[in-house]
Amino acid sequence: MLNGKIIKALIPVRAGSERVKNKNIRPFAGSNLLEIKIKQLQQIDRLDGIIVNSDSDEMLEIAKNFGVETFKRDIYYATSEVSANQFYENIAKNFTGDVILLSNVTSPLIKTETIIKLIDTFTTLNTDNYDSLTTATDVKEFLWENNQPLNYNPRQKPRSQDLPKILSLNHAIGIMDKHTMIKYKDIVGAKPLIIPIAKEEAIDIDNEIDFEFAEFMYKKYRMDKKCQI
């Protein structure tokens, strides 16, 4: 319970991944991304439950085998035609709980202890100042658009570490009230607290190279007794 509210983890997965075929359930470090995420979240006693939301009967069956809740998503909300805003609104409307901890399987390297800290941080938020929490990654790169620099002066070029602090949302973890997600149709509310996490924890699988690199790093960190995922 979170301040009297039921907090559950929500794992959205779909069958029709395009860039990496079957990425959610294809072999990954002796398991698969969905199983790894369910097992990780089951270690967190601050959660009142875990829900796997999917259009895939195979993925829902995996979830049932681990004893977690499932919701069969309407196929339209698992297609490429649906907008991100429609997707967030739909999964929130079909969520059984008060507070959503959205956890994507495509971020397998975020540590359990990091997720616990994020939950604890959200628990203590002043709701007058913040209505959501989401993870991000520091972007220390020389960015250009339309042949123009975005974040630095080429005539006074700084060191990369001295570039402005720009954050890129990595969608590893997002926490917000169910009704806030329905209202804004996003994992980011009107007053988000954006928390940078370590770059290695923020690795997101979006293509084949990401998949192979994440698997390599996952195996490396899993073998490192000082750095458990």
C-alpha positions as CSV (number, residue, x, y, z in Angstrom):
1,M,0.0,0.0,0.0
2,L,1.2,3.5,-0.8
3,N,-0.4,6.1,1.5
4,G,-3.5,4.0,1.6
5,K,-3.5,3.4,-2.1
6,I,-2.9,0.1,-3.9
7,I,0.3,0.2,-6.0
8,K,0.9,-2.4,-8.6
9,A,3.5,-2.9,-11.3
10,L,2.2,-2.9,-14.8
11,I,4.2,-4.7,-17.5
12,P,3.0,-4.0,-21.0
13,V,4.1,-6.4,-23.8
14,R,2.8,-7.1,-27.2
15,A,3.2,-9.7,-29.9
16,G,3.9,-7.4,-32.8
17,S,7.3,-6.0,-32.0
18,E,8.7,-4.8,-35.3
19,R,12.4,-3.9,-34.9
20,V,13.3,-6.9,-32.8
21,K,11.0,-9.9,-33.6
22,N,9.5,-11.6,-30.5
23,K,11.9,-9.6,-28.4
24,N,9.8,-10.0,-25.2
25,I,10.0,-13.8,-25.2
26,R,12.9,-14.7,-27.4
27,P,15.9,-16.3,-25.5
28,F,17.8,-13.8,-23.5
29,A,20.6,-14.8,-21.1
30,G,19.0,-18.2,-20.4
31,S,15.5,-16.8,-19.9
32,N,13.5,-14.0,-21.7
33,L,12.8,-10.4,-21.0
34,L,9.3,-11.0,-19.8
35,E,10.2,-13.7,-17.3
36,I,13.2,-11.6,-16.1
37,K,11.1,-8.6,-15.4
38,I,8.3,-10.5,-13.6
39,K,10.9,-12.3,-11.4
40,Q,12.6,-9.0,-10.6
41,L,9.3,-7.2,-9.6
42,Q,8.3,-10.2,-7.5
43,Q,11.2,-9.4,-5.2
44,I,9.8,-6.0,-4.3
45,D,7.6,-6.1,-1.2
46,R,6.4,-2.6,-1.7
47,L,4.2,-3.7,-4.6
48,D,0.7,-5.0,-4.0
49,G,0.7,-6.9,-7.2
50,I,1.9,-7.2,-10.8
51,I,-0.2,-7.1,-13.9
52,V,1.0,-8.2,-17.4
53,N,-1.0,-6.4,-20.1
54,S,-0.8,-8.0,-23.5
55,D,-2.6,-9.0,-26.7
56,S,-0.5,-12.2,-26.8
57,D,-2.0,-15.4,-25.3
58,E,1.5,-16.8,-25.1
59,M,2.8,-13.9,-23.0
60,L,-0.3,-14.0,-20.8
61,E,0.2,-17.7,-20.2
62,I,3.8,-17.0,-19.1
63,A,2.5,-14.4,-16.6
64,K,-0.1,-16.8,-15.3
65,N,2.5,-19.4,-14.7
66,F,4.3,-16.9,-12.4
67,G,1.1,-16.3,-10.5
68,V,0.7,-12.6,-11.6
69,E,-2.4,-10.9,-12.8
70,T,-3.1,-10.6,-16.5
71,F,-5.2,-8.4,-18.8
72,K,-5.9,-9.3,-22.5
73,R,-5.4,-6.1,-24.4
74,D,-7.7,-5.4,-27.4
75,I,-5.6,-6.0,-30.5
76,Y,-6.0,-2.4,-31.8
77,Y,-4.1,-1.1,-28.8
78,A,-1.2,-3.4,-29.7
79,T,-0.8,-2.2,-33.3
80,S,1.4,0.4,-34.8
81,E,-1.6,2.5,-35.7
82,V,-2.4,3.4,-32.1
83,S,-0.8,6.5,-30.8
84,A,1.3,6.5,-27.6
85,N,-1.4,8.7,-25.9
86,Q,-4.1,6.2,-26.8
87,F,-2.0,3.4,-25.5
88,Y,-1.3,5.0,-22.1
89,E,-5.0,5.9,-21.7
90,N,-6.1,2.4,-22.5
91,I,-3.7,0.5,-20.2
92,A,-4.5,2.9,-17.3
93,K,-8.3,2.5,-17.8
94,N,-7.8,-1.3,-17.5
95,F,-5.5,-1.2,-14.5
96,T,-6.8,-2.7,-11.2
97,G,-5.2,-0.5,-8.6
98,D,-4.6,3.1,-7.6
99,V,-0.9,3.8,-8.4
100,I,0.8,2.4,-11.5
101,L,4.5,1.5,-11.6
102,L,5.1,1.1,-15.3
103,S,8.0,-1.2,-15.9
104,N,9.1,-2.1,-19.4
105,V,10.8,-5.4,-20.1
106,T,13.0,-3.6,-22.6
107,S,15.0,-2.2,-19.7
108,P,16.4,-5.4,-18.2
109,L,19.4,-3.8,-16.5
110,I,17.7,-1.4,-14.0
111,K,18.5,-2.7,-10.6
112,T,15.9,-3.9,-8.1
113,E,17.4,-1.6,-5.5
114,T,16.9,1.4,-7.9
115,I,13.2,0.5,-8.4
116,I,12.8,0.3,-4.6
117,K,14.4,3.7,-4.2
118,L,12.1,5.2,-6.9
119,I,9.0,3.8,-5.1
120,D,10.2,5.3,-1.8
121,T,10.9,8.6,-3.5
122,F,7.4,8.7,-5.0
123,T,5.9,7.8,-1.6
124,T,7.4,11.0,-0.1
125,L,6.5,13.4,-2.9
126,N,4.7,16.6,-2.1
127,T,1.7,16.2,-4.4
128,D,1.4,20.0,-4.7
129,N,4.7,20.0,-6.5
130,Y,4.8,16.6,-8.3
131,D,2.2,14.3,-9.9
132,S,4.4,11.7,-11.4
133,L,7.9,10.2,-11.4
134,T,9.9,9.0,-14.4
135,T,13.4,7.9,-15.1
136,A,15.8,9.6,-17.6
137,T,19.3,9.6,-18.9
138,D,21.8,12.5,-19.1
139,V,22.5,13.5,-22.6
140,K,26.0,14.8,-23.0
141,E,26.3,14.9,-26.7
142,F,26.8,17.7,-29.3
143,L,23.3,17.9,-30.8
144,W,22.3,19.4,-34.1
145,E,19.0,19.9,-35.9
146,N,18.5,21.4,-39.4
147,N,22.2,22.0,-39.7
148,Q,22.2,24.1,-36.5
149,P,23.7,23.3,-33.1
150,L,21.0,22.8,-30.4
151,N,23.0,22.8,-27.1
152,Y,26.3,24.6,-27.6
153,N,28.1,27.3,-29.4
154,P,30.6,25.8,-31.9
155,R,32.7,29.0,-31.6
156,Q,33.1,28.4,-27.9
157,K,32.9,24.6,-27.8
158,P,32.8,23.2,-24.3
159,R,34.0,19.8,-23.1
160,S,31.3,17.2,-23.4
161,Q,30.9,17.0,-19.6
162,D,30.2,20.7,-19.5
163,L,27.3,20.6,-21.9
164,P,23.9,21.7,-20.5
165,K,22.1,19.2,-18.5
166,I,19.6,17.7,-21.0
167,L,17.6,14.7,-20.0
168,S,16.2,12.0,-22.2
169,L,13.3,10.0,-20.9
170,N,14.3,6.3,-21.1
171,H,10.9,4.8,-19.9
172,A,12.6,2.2,-17.6
173,I,10.3,3.1,-14.8
174,G,7.4,5.5,-14.5
175,I,5.2,5.9,-11.4
176,M,1.9,7.8,-11.2
177,D,-1.7,7.7,-10.1
178,K,-4.0,5.8,-12.4
179,H,-6.3,8.8,-12.9
180,T,-3.4,11.0,-13.7
181,M,-2.3,8.7,-16.5
182,I,-5.8,8.7,-17.8
183,K,-6.0,12.5,-17.7
184,Y,-2.7,13.2,-19.4
185,K,-2.6,10.0,-21.5
186,D,1.1,9.7,-20.8
187,I,3.6,8.4,-18.2
188,V,4.6,12.0,-17.6
189,G,2.0,14.2,-15.8
190,A,1.8,18.0,-15.7
191,K,4.4,18.2,-12.8
192,P,6.8,15.3,-13.2
193,L,9.8,14.5,-11.1
194,I,12.4,13.3,-13.6
195,I,15.2,11.2,-12.0
196,P,18.4,10.4,-13.9
197,I,19.6,6.8,-13.5
198,A,22.9,5.3,-14.3
199,K,23.5,4.9,-18.1
200,E,24.1,1.2,-17.8
201,E,20.8,0.7,-16.0
202,A,19.0,2.8,-18.6
203,I,19.9,0.6,-21.6
204,D,16.8,0.2,-23.6
205,I,16.2,-2.5,-26.3
206,D,14.9,-0.9,-29.5
207,N,16.8,-2.8,-32.2
208,E,18.9,-5.9,-32.7
209,I,22.2,-4.3,-31.7
210,D,20.5,-3.1,-28.4
211,F,19.3,-6.6,-27.8
212,E,22.7,-8.2,-28.2
213,F,24.4,-5.5,-26.2
214,A,21.8,-5.7,-23.4
215,E,22.2,-9.4,-23.2
216,F,26.0,-9.1,-23.0
217,M,25.8,-6.5,-20.3
218,Y,23.1,-8.4,-18.4
219,K,25.3,-11.5,-18.2
220,K,28.2,-9.4,-17.2
221,Y,26.4,-7.7,-14.3
222,R,24.6,-10.9,-13.2
223,M,28.1,-12.6,-12.8
224,D,29.4,-9.6,-10.8
225,K,28.5,-10.3,-7.2
226,K,29.0,-6.6,-6.3
227,C,26.5,-5.4,-8.9
228,Q,23.3,-7.5,-8.8
229,I,20.4,-6.7,-11.1
